[in-house]
Amino acid sequence: MGSRGLPPLLLVLLDCWASGSAQAGATSAVTTEGFNSAEPAATTLRPALSPGPPETPRAPRPSSGPRPTPVTDVAALCVCDLSPARCDVNCCCDPDCSSMDFSVFSACSVPVVTGDRQFCSQKAALYSLNFTADPPQRVFKLVDQINPSIFCIHITNHKPALSFINPEVPDENNFDKLMKTSDGFSSTAESDISLTTKLDAPSAAKYEYGAHLQTSDSFLRFPSPLTSSLCTDDNPAAFLVNQAVKCTRRINLEQCEEIEALSMAYYSSPKILRVPNSKTEVPITVQSVVIQSLNKTLTRREDTAVLKQALAEVGDIRICSNVVLEVQYSLTYTDAGDVTKAAVSLLLGTVSSAVVPFQQKFEIRFIQQNTKPVLLSGNPGYVAGLPLAAGFRPRKGSGIIQTTNRHGQFTILRSTAEQDCLAIEGVRAPVLFGYNMQSGCKLRLTGAVTCQLVVQKVKSLLKGQGFPDYVAPFGNSQAQDVLDWVPVHFVTQASHVKDACQLPVALAVEVEWTKYGSLLNPQARIVNVTARLIASAFPETSSGSERTVLISTAVTFVDVSAPAEAGFRAQPTINAKLPFNFFFPFV
């Protein structure tokens, strides 16, 4: 019996099933540690079922041609390769990964890479790890993946649909041609902005925080531990990110002369670009070279010539000398984000087979040009006679803002011989830890002066240009540790005279501190700061007469340390309970 009675939908489903079954016989190519594989063997498709009767065969359908070559080659595609010239963790398709990197992988983060999943048959790249091999190897398979869905794309005969067409940007050469082939151009503000951004966007003219430091060939390498304690040499150094790391170097001592990471030239030869994508190079100057012997003796070399590793035999022990043990980079930069100077200090040592694997230390720090180190008021506790560290917090979530002048962060009014408040405006004295201070001046008032004007003037005179909101608890407190800083409690005390203008006449600052730490070496710590603004009634003056008001400031340091008490360890107590029938049958 023929297929005349079959519904058309069933015939279409059978046709798709037959095509999918025929493609399932494709072969796959398997490689290890490589991406080149043979093409799958050609498959033979079974003829599709025809809806017509068998006695009247239909003419063959016109062939739509072979499927165009896909734009995306899945064998060369790696979606987890995010870092240039650096192995990404658990990224099995990353070409920068070596067998040593595979040894610390746990699994492949992207085991299958495919193209468009709507095709009935498509190429798929499969990645896995063979941990039984020594060292572990990456296993790569390129297979034909069959889409089980009956609603899939079997053949694509529209080649432009396989890729995005890059639009042709109008210029003076092709403008007339584009005018003839289109209905005209429409200009909007958004399109103008995007076009201008693409054409006129300049390259980065300065380094920004966290940007990779570029060199003439790639970037400045700063070895660091990755997923384990082993050193990873492809870690880039970031701008303004001070780092100090330690990592373990596992080597074959017989090949120490060939390993670049052990050579002095590997860290001193790169040339850093002054700004990103520029042609101006900043060479790395060798600042000092220190030699460490096997018995840990340090000797500084007078010259800074580049030394090479040397393999030698001392008795029955093989040693490798001039191996880099410590690297310290020091980079100088400007406010504009330019790198102006680069220096490196190296510690070279001798490594024997008894100390392999060994540890390396790497450090990088950035110094701003034309800046001087900030003096501390103690380390950690305050030292008597040094200024208080203070600042203000502009908004919630930000750090403490401090002036570069250490003696100008917390100040009071300074007394002079003239005792004229208007003449000494702006003349301030720093608040020194442990020193009780008092100063003042005289303010002459006439009847023509209003109270509001005098109040505003006296407040600015007492508090100064920038009265701080926070005081550092220790002399070496960091500005980013906001929660450790002590807030300044500002209190205003007014007189009890009703309906009178309140004129500030005094500012009293009380600093409470305590002794912190061990009894043998206690450290001074500030625990509370209170600033009281004392006001009185505005004096009444008759027309043409003057009245003098005394303005004063005072700072008092109060020791609130609790007396030290000798502590003794408490005697142990026995918390034992007898069973309820312990004295049975006597009780």
C-alpha positions as CSV (number, residue, x, y, z in Angstrom):
1,M,0.0,0.0,0.0
2,G,1.4,3.5,-0.9
3,S,1.7,6.6,1.2
4,R,-1.3,8.3,-0.5
5,G,-3.4,8.3,2.7
6,L,-0.7,9.8,5.0
7,P,-1.4,13.3,6.2
8,P,1.0,16.0,4.9
9,L,2.3,16.9,8.4
10,L,3.3,13.3,9.1
11,L,5.2,13.2,5.9
12,V,7.1,16.3,6.9
13,L,8.0,14.8,10.2
14,L,9.2,11.6,8.6
15,D,11.3,13.6,6.2
16,C,13.0,15.5,9.0
17,W,13.6,12.2,10.9
18,A,15.1,10.6,7.9
19,S,17.5,13.5,7.4
20,G,18.5,13.6,11.1
21,S,19.1,9.8,11.1
22,A,21.3,10.0,8.1
23,Q,23.5,12.7,9.7
24,A,24.0,10.7,12.9
25,G,26.7,8.6,11.2
26,A,29.2,11.4,11.0
27,T,32.6,10.7,12.5
28,S,34.5,12.9,15.0
29,A,38.2,13.8,15.2
30,V,40.0,13.6,18.6
31,T,43.2,15.4,19.5
32,T,45.2,15.9,22.7
33,E,46.9,19.2,23.4
34,G,46.0,20.7,20.0
35,F,43.3,22.3,18.0
36,N,44.1,20.9,14.5
37,S,41.9,17.9,13.6
38,A,40.7,16.1,10.5
39,E,37.5,17.0,8.9
40,P,34.6,14.6,9.7
41,A,33.9,11.9,7.1
42,A,31.3,12.7,4.5
43,T,27.8,11.3,5.3
44,T,25.3,9.9,2.8
45,L,21.7,11.1,3.2
46,R,18.9,8.7,2.8
47,P,16.2,9.7,0.1
48,A,13.3,11.5,1.7
49,L,9.8,9.9,1.5
50,S,7.6,11.2,-1.3
51,P,3.9,12.1,-0.8
52,G,3.1,10.9,-4.3
53,P,2.2,7.3,-5.3
54,P,5.0,4.9,-6.0
55,E,3.8,4.1,-9.5
56,T,4.3,7.8,-10.6
57,P,7.7,8.9,-9.3
58,R,8.2,12.7,-9.0
59,A,11.1,14.6,-10.5
60,P,14.0,15.1,-8.1
61,R,14.0,18.4,-6.2
62,P,16.5,21.0,-7.2
63,S,19.5,21.0,-4.9
64,S,20.0,24.2,-2.9
65,G,23.8,23.7,-2.8
66,P,26.1,22.9,0.1
67,R,25.9,24.8,3.3
68,P,28.1,27.9,3.3
69,T,31.2,27.8,5.4
70,P,30.3,29.1,8.9
71,V,31.7,32.4,9.9
72,T,32.6,31.2,13.4
73,D,35.1,28.4,13.7
74,V,34.2,26.7,17.0
75,A,37.7,25.1,17.1
76,A,39.3,28.5,17.3
77,L,36.6,30.1,19.6
78,C,37.2,30.4,23.3
79,V,34.6,32.3,25.3
80,C,36.4,32.0,28.6
81,D,39.7,33.4,27.4
82,L,39.4,36.9,29.0
83,S,43.0,37.8,29.8
84,P,45.5,38.4,26.9
85,A,48.7,36.5,27.1
86,R,47.6,34.9,30.4
87,C,46.1,31.6,31.3
88,D,42.6,31.9,32.7
89,V,41.7,29.5,35.5
90,N,39.7,26.4,34.4
91,C,39.6,27.7,30.8
92,C,40.5,24.5,28.9
93,C,40.3,26.2,25.5
94,D,42.8,29.0,26.4
95,P,45.8,28.7,24.1
96,D,48.0,30.4,26.7
97,C,47.6,27.5,29.2
98,S,50.4,24.9,29.5
99,S,50.6,21.5,31.1
100,M,51.7,23.1,34.3
101,D,48.6,25.2,34.4
102,F,46.4,22.1,33.7
103,S,47.8,20.5,36.9
104,V,46.0,23.1,39.1
105,F,42.7,23.0,37.1
106,S,39.7,21.3,38.8
107,A,37.5,21.1,35.7
108,C,36.7,22.8,32.4
109,S,34.5,25.9,33.0
110,V,33.3,25.7,29.3
111,P,33.3,22.0,28.3
112,V,31.3,22.5,25.0
113,V,31.6,25.3,22.4
114,T,29.0,25.4,19.7
115,G,27.7,27.8,17.1
116,D,24.1,28.4,16.3
117,R,22.0,25.8,18.1
118,Q,19.1,26.1,15.6
119,F,20.9,24.0,12.9
120,C,20.0,20.4,12.6
121,S,23.7,19.5,12.4
122,Q,26.6,21.7,13.5
123,K,30.2,21.5,14.7
124,A,30.9,21.3,18.4
125,A,34.2,21.5,20.2
126,L,34.4,19.3,23.3
127,Y,37.1,19.9,26.0
128,S,38.1,17.7,28.9
129,L,41.1,17.0,31.1
130,N,43.1,13.8,31.4
131,F,44.4,13.8,34.9
132,T,45.8,10.3,34.6
133,A,48.6,11.6,32.3
134,D,51.8,13.1,33.8
135,P,51.7,16.0,33.4
136,P,47.8,16.4,32.9
137,Q,46.8,17.0,29.3
138,R,43.9,18.7,27.6
139,V,41.6,16.5,25.4
140,F,40.0,18.1,22.4
141,K,37.2,16.7,20.2
142,L,35.6,18.2,17.2
143,V,32.3,16.4,16.5
144,D,29.1,16.9,14.5
145,Q,26.3,17.6,17.0
146,I,22.8,16.6,16.0
147,N,19.8,18.7,17.0
148,P,17.0,16.4,18.3
149,S,14.3,19.0,17.6
150,I,12.2,18.5,14.5
151,F,12.0,22.3,14.0
152,C,15.6,22.9,13.0
153,I,17.4,24.5,10.1
154,H,18.6,21.9,7.7
155,I,20.2,24.1,4.9
156,T,21.0,27.8,4.8
157,N,21.0,29.2,1.3
158,H,21.0,32.9,2.3
159,K,24.7,33.7,2.8
160,P,24.3,37.3,4.1
161,A,22.3,36.0,7.0
162,L,25.3,34.2,8.4
163,S,27.2,37.3,9.4
164,F,26.7,41.0,10.2
165,I,27.5,43.4,7.4
166,N,29.7,46.2,8.4
167,P,28.0,49.5,7.3
168,E,30.0,51.7,5.0
169,V,30.8,55.0,6.6
170,P,30.3,57.9,4.3
171,D,33.4,59.9,3.3
172,E,34.5,62.2,0.5
173,N,35.2,59.3,-1.8
174,N,32.0,57.2,-1.6
175,F,29.5,59.9,-0.7
176,D,28.1,60.3,-4.3
177,K,27.8,56.5,-4.7
178,L,25.9,56.1,-1.4
179,M,23.5,58.9,-2.3
180,K,22.5,57.1,-5.5
181,T,21.9,53.7,-3.8
182,S,19.9,55.1,-0.9
183,D,16.9,57.3,-0.4
184,G,19.0,59.8,1.5
185,F,20.6,60.2,4.9
186,S,18.9,60.9,8.2
187,S,20.9,62.6,11.0
188,T,20.0,62.5,14.6
189,A,21.7,63.6,17.7
190,E,22.3,60.0,18.9
191,S,23.8,58.9,15.6
192,D,26.0,61.9,15.4
193,I,27.3,61.2,18.9
194,S,28.0,57.6,18.2
195,L,29.7,58.3,14.8
196,T,31.9,61.0,16.3
197,T,32.8,58.7,19.2
198,K,33.9,56.0,16.9
199,L,35.9,58.2,14.5
200,D,37.4,60.7,16.8
201,A,37.8,58.7,20.0
202,P,41.5,59.2,21.0
203,S,43.5,56.6,22.6
204,A,44.0,56.7,26.4
205,A,46.4,59.6,27.1
206,K,47.1,58.5,30.7
207,Y,47.2,55.6,33.0
208,E,44.2,55.2,35.2
209,Y,43.9,53.3,38.5
210,G,44.2,49.6,37.9
211,A,45.2,49.8,34.3
212,H,47.9,47.4,33.1
213,L,51.3,48.9,32.8
214,Q,52.2,48.5,29.1
215,T,55.7,47.8,27.8
216,S,57.3,47.9,24.3
217,D,56.3,44.2,23.7
218,S,53.3,43.6,26.0
219,F,52.9,44.5,29.7
220,L,55.0,44.6,32.8
221,R,54.9,41.1,34.4
222,F,54.5,40.8,38.1
223,P,54.7,37.2,39.2
224,S,52.0,36.2,41.7
225,P,50.4,33.0,43.1
226,L,47.2,32.0,41.2
227,T,45.1,29.2,42.6
228,S,48.0,27.7,44.5
229,S,51.3,29.0,46.0
230,L,53.1,28.5,42.6
231,C,54.3,31.6,40.8
232,T,52.4,32.7,37.7
233,D,54.6,34.8,35.5
234,D,51.9,36.3,33.3
235,N,50.2,38.4,36.0
236,P,50.2,42.1,34.8
237,A,51.2,44.9,37.1
238,A,48.4,47.4,37.7
239,F,48.9,51.2,37.9
240,L,48.8,52.7,41.4
241,V,48.2,49.2,43.0
242,N,51.0,48.6,45.5
243,Q,51.6,44.9,46.0
244,A,53.9,42.6,48.0
245,V,53.5,38.9,47.3
246,K,55.4,35.6,47.9
247,C,55.2,32.6,45.7
248,T,56.9,29.2,45.3
249,R,59.1,28.5,42.2
250,R,59.3,24.8,41.2
251,I,62.2,24.2,38.8
252,N,64.5,21.6,37.3
253,L,67.9,22.6,38.6
254,E,69.6,21.2,35.5
255,Q,67.7,23.8,33.4
256,C,68.2,26.8,35.7
257,E,70.3,28.7,33.1
258,E,67.5,28.5,30.6
259,I,64.6,29.7,32.9
260,E,63.8,33.4,32.2
261,A,62.0,33.9,35.5
262,L,65.2,33.3,37.4
263,S,67.3,35.7,35.4
264,M,68.1,39.3,36.3
265,A,67.5,40.5,32.8
266,Y,63.9,39.3,32.9
267,Y,63.0,42.0,35.4
268,S,65.3,44.8,34.4
269,S,65.2,44.7,30.6
270,P,61.5,45.6,29.9
271,K,60.8,49.2,28.9
272,I,57.6,50.7,30.3
273,L,55.5,53.0,28.1
274,R,55.2,56.5,29.5
275,V,51.5,56.6,28.7
276,P,49.4,53.8,27.1
277,N,49.8,53.2,23.4
278,S,52.7,55.7,23.1
279,K,56.1,55.5,21.7
280,T,57.9,57.1,24.6
281,E,59.6,54.4,26.6
282,V,60.8,54.5,30.2
283,P,63.7,52.1,30.9
284,I,64.0,50.3,34.2
285,T,67.1,51.3,36.1
286,V,68.8,48.8,38.3
287,Q,69.1,50.6,41.7
288,S,70.9,47.9,43.7
289,V,72.0,44.3,43.5
290,V,72.5,42.3,46.7
291,I,74.0,38.8,46.6
292,Q,72.9,36.2,49.2
293,S,75.2,33.2,49.8
294,L,74.1,29.7,51.0
295,N,74.7,30.7,54.6
296,K,72.4,33.8,54.3
297,T,75.2,36.3,54.1
298,L,74.3,39.5,52.2
299,T,76.8,41.4,50.1
300,R,75.9,44.5,48.0
301,R,77.6,44.8,44.6
302,E,79.2,48.1,43.7
303,D,78.1,47.8,40.0
304,T,74.7,46.9,38.7
305,A,75.7,44.9,35.6
306,V,73.3,42.2,34.5
307,L,74.4,38.8,35.9
308,K,73.4,35.5,34.4
309,Q,72.6,32.2,36.2
310,A,75.5,29.8,36.4
311,L,75.2,26.0,37.1
312,A,78.1,24.5,39.1
313,E,79.0,21.5,41.1
314,V,80.3,21.8,44.7
315,G,81.3,18.3,45.8
316,D,78.3,16.1,45.3
317,I,75.8,19.0,45.3
318,R,74.8,20.9,42.2
319,I,74.0,24.6,42.8
320,C,72.8,27.5,40.6
321,S,74.1,30.9,41.4
322,N,72.8,34.4,40.6
323,V,69.1,33.3,40.9
324,V,66.6,36.1,41.5
325,L,65.1,35.7,45.0
326,E,63.5,39.1,45.6
327,V,62.4,41.9,43.2
328,Q,61.3,45.4,44.3
329,Y,59.9,47.8,41.7
330,S,59.7,51.5,42.4
331,L,57.7,53.6,39.8
332,T,57.4,57.4,39.9
333,Y,54.3,58.9,38.3
334,T,52.8,62.4,37.8
335,D,49.4,63.9,38.5
336,A,48.6,63.5,34.7
337,G,49.0,59.7,34.9
338,D,52.4,59.5,33.3
339,V,55.2,57.1,34.4
340,T,58.4,59.1,34.5
341,K,60.9,56.8,36.2
342,A,61.2,53.1,37.0
343,A,63.8,51.4,39.2
344,V,64.3,47.9,40.5
345,S,66.2,46.4,43.4
346,L,67.2,42.8,43.2
347,L,68.3,40.1,45.6
348,L,70.3,37.3,44.0
349,G,71.1,34.1,45.7
350,T,72.3,30.6,45.2
351,V,69.9,27.7,45.0
352,S,70.8,24.0,45.5
353,S,68.9,20.8,44.9
354,A,68.2,20.7,48.7
355,V,66.1,23.9,48.7
356,V,64.1,23.3,45.5
357,P,61.3,24.3,45.3
358,F,62.2,27.8,46.7
359,Q,60.3,31.0,47.5
360,Q,60.5,34.3,45.6
361,K,59.3,37.7,46.8
362,F,57.9,40.5,44.6
363,E,57.0,44.0,45.5
364,I,55.9,47.0,43.5
365,R,55.1,50.5,44.9
366,F,54.2,53.8,43.2
367,I,55.6,57.2,44.3
368,Q,54.1,60.5,43.1
369,Q,56.6,63.0,41.7
370,N,57.6,66.1,43.6
371,T,56.0,64.9,46.9
372,K,57.5,64.6,50.3
373,P,56.7,61.9,52.9
374,V,54.0,62.8,55.4
375,L,55.3,62.9,59.0
376,L,53.3,60.8,61.5
377,S,52.3,62.0,65.0
378,G,53.3,58.6,66.5
379,N,53.5,55.0,65.6
380,P,51.1,53.9,66.7
381,G,50.3,56.0,69.8
382,Y,50.6,59.8,69.9
383,V,53.8,61.4,71.0
384,A,53.7,64.4,73.2
385,G,54.3,67.6,71.4
386,L,53.3,66.4,67.9
387,P,50.2,67.8,66.2
388,L,46.8,66.0,66.2
389,A,45.8,64.3,63.0
390,A,42.4,65.4,61.9
391,G,40.2,65.8,58.9
392,F,36.6,65.9,57.6
393,R,34.4,63.5,55.7
394,P,32.6,65.1,52.8
395,R,29.9,62.4,52.3
396,K,28.9,59.1,53.6
397,G,30.9,56.2,52.3
398,S,34.0,58.3,51.5
399,G,37.3,58.4,53.4
400,I,38.7,61.1,55.6
401,I,40.1,64.2,53.8
402,Q,43.2,65.7,55.3
403,T,45.3,68.7,54.4
404,T,48.9,68.0,53.4
405,N,50.1,70.4,56.1
406,R,50.3,68.2,59.2
407,H,50.4,71.3,61.5
408,G,47.2,72.8,59.9
409,Q,44.7,70.0,60.4
410,F,43.6,71.0,63.9
411,T,44.3,74.6,64.9
412,I,43.2,77.3,67.3
413,L,43.5,81.0,67.5
414,R,47.0,82.3,68.1
415,S,47.7,85.1,70.5
416,T,49.8,88.1,69.5
417,A,51.2,91.1,71.2
418,E,48.6,93.5,69.7
419,Q,45.7,91.4,71.0
420,D,43.6,92.6,68.1
421,C,41.2,89.9,66.8
422,L,40.7,91.6,63.4
423,A,44.5,91.9,62.9
424,I,45.3,88.3,63.6
425,E,42.6,86.7,61.5
426,G,44.0,83.7,59.8
427,V,46.9,83.3,62.2
428,R,46.5,79.9,63.8
429,A,48.4,77.6,66.1
430,P,48.4,73.8,65.9
431,V,46.9,71.7,68.6
432,L,49.8,69.6,70.0
433,F,49.1,66.4,71.8
434,G,49.5,66.6,75.6
435,Y,49.9,70.4,75.7
436,N,47.1,72.4,77.3
437,M,46.8,75.7,75.5
438,Q,45.0,78.9,75.9
439,S,44.9,82.0,73.6
440,G,42.7,85.1,73.1
441,C,42.3,88.5,71.6
442,K,40.1,91.6,72.0
443,L,37.3,92.7,69.8
444,R,36.2,96.3,69.8
445,L,32.5,96.9,69.0
446,T,30.8,100.1,68.0
447,G,27.2,101.0,68.0
448,A,26.9,100.8,64.2
449,V,27.8,97.1,64.1
450,T,24.9,94.7,63.9
451,C,24.9,91.5,66.0
452,Q,24.4,89.1,63.1
453,L,27.5,90.4,61.4
454,V,29.6,90.1,64.5
455,V,28.4,86.6,65.2
456,Q,29.4,85.3,61.8
457,K,32.8,87.0,62.1
458,V,33.6,85.6,65.5
459,K,32.5,82.1,64.6
460,S,34.9,82.0,61.6
461,L,37.6,83.5,63.9
462,L,37.2,80.8,66.5
463,K,36.8,77.8,64.3
464,G,39.2,78.8,61.5
465,Q,38.9,78.1,57.8
466,G,38.3,74.3,58.2
467,F,37.3,73.0,61.5
468,P,37.7,69.2,61.5
469,D,34.9,66.7,61.9
470,Y,37.1,63.7,62.9
471,V,40.3,63.2,64.9
472,A,42.6,60.2,64.4
473,P,42.7,57.9,67.4
474,F,46.4,57.0,66.9
475,G,49.2,59.0,65.3
476,N,49.5,56.6,62.3
477,S,45.8,56.1,61.6
478,Q,44.9,55.6,58.0
479,A,42.4,57.9,56.3
480,Q,40.5,54.9,54.8
481,D,39.7,53.4,58.2
482,V,36.8,55.8,58.8
483,L,35.2,53.6,61.6
484,D,38.3,53.9,63.8
485,W,38.4,57.7,63.7
486,V,36.9,59.7,66.6
487,P,34.1,62.2,65.7
488,V,34.3,65.7,67.1
489,H,31.2,66.5,69.3
490,F,30.3,70.1,68.7
491,V,28.2,71.7,71.5
492,T,26.9,75.2,71.8
493,Q,26.2,76.8,75.2
494,A,24.1,79.9,75.2
495,S,23.4,82.3,78.0
496,H,20.0,82.4,79.8
497,V,19.2,85.9,78.8
498,K,15.9,85.9,76.8
499,D,15.4,87.7,73.5
500,A,19.1,88.6,73.3
501,C,21.5,88.1,70.4
502,Q,24.0,85.3,71.4
503,L,27.6,86.3,70.6
504,P,30.2,83.4,70.7
505,V,33.0,84.5,73.0
506,A,35.0,81.3,73.7
507,L,35.8,77.9,72.2
508,A,36.8,75.1,74.6
509,V,38.2,71.9,73.2
510,E,38.5,68.9,75.5
511,V,40.5,65.9,74.3
512,E,40.2,62.7,76.3
513,W,42.9,60.1,75.9
514,T,43.9,56.8,77.4
515,K,46.8,54.5,77.7
516,Y,46.4,51.5,75.3
517,G,48.3,48.3,75.1
518,S,51.0,46.8,77.4
519,L,52.0,48.2,80.7
520,L,55.6,48.1,79.6
521,N,55.0,50.3,76.5
522,P,51.6,52.0,76.7
523,Q,50.4,53.9,73.6
524,A,48.4,57.1,73.8
525,R,45.0,56.8,72.2
526,I,42.4,59.5,71.8
527,V,38.9,58.3,72.7
528,N,36.7,61.4,72.7
529,V,36.9,65.0,71.5
530,T,34.4,67.7,72.5
531,A,34.3,71.3,71.3
532,R,32.1,73.7,73.2
533,L,31.2,77.0,71.7
534,I,30.3,79.3,74.6
535,A,28.1,82.3,73.8
536,S,26.9,85.3,75.8
537,A,24.4,88.1,75.3
538,F,25.4,90.7,72.8
539,P,26.6,93.8,74.7
540,E,24.5,96.9,74.1
541,T,26.5,100.0,73.1
542,S,25.2,103.5,72.7
543,S,25.8,105.5,69.5
544,G,29.4,106.7,69.2
545,S,30.7,104.6,72.0
546,E,32.9,101.4,72.0
547,R,32.9,98.2,74.0
548,T,35.6,95.6,74.1
549,V,34.8,91.9,74.1
550,L,37.3,89.2,75.1
551,I,37.5,86.3,72.7
552,S,39.4,83.2,73.9
553,T,40.1,79.6,73.0
554,A,41.4,76.7,75.1
555,V,42.5,73.1,74.6
556,T,42.6,70.7,77.5
557,F,43.9,67.1,77.5
558,V,42.3,64.7,80.0
559,D,43.8,61.3,80.9
560,V,40.9,58.9,81.3
561,S,43.0,55.8,81.7
562,A,41.7,53.3,84.1
563,P,44.2,52.3,86.8
564,A,45.9,49.1,86.0
565,E,44.9,46.1,88.1
566,A,46.9,43.0,88.6
567,G,45.1,40.1,87.2
568,F,45.2,36.6,88.5
569,R,44.0,33.5,86.8
570,A,40.8,32.2,88.4
571,Q,41.1,28.9,90.3
572,P,39.4,26.0,88.5
573,T,36.1,24.9,89.9
574,I,34.9,21.3,89.9
575,N,31.4,21.1,88.4
576,A,30.8,17.4,89.1
577,K,27.4,15.9,90.0
578,L,26.8,12.5,91.6
579,P,24.1,10.2,90.4
580,F,20.8,10.4,92.4
581,N,21.2,6.8,93.7
582,F,24.9,7.1,94.7
583,F,24.2,6.6,98.4
584,F,21.5,3.9,98.0
585,P,20.5,2.0,100.2
586,F,21.9,4.2,103.0
587,V,19.9,7.3,102.0
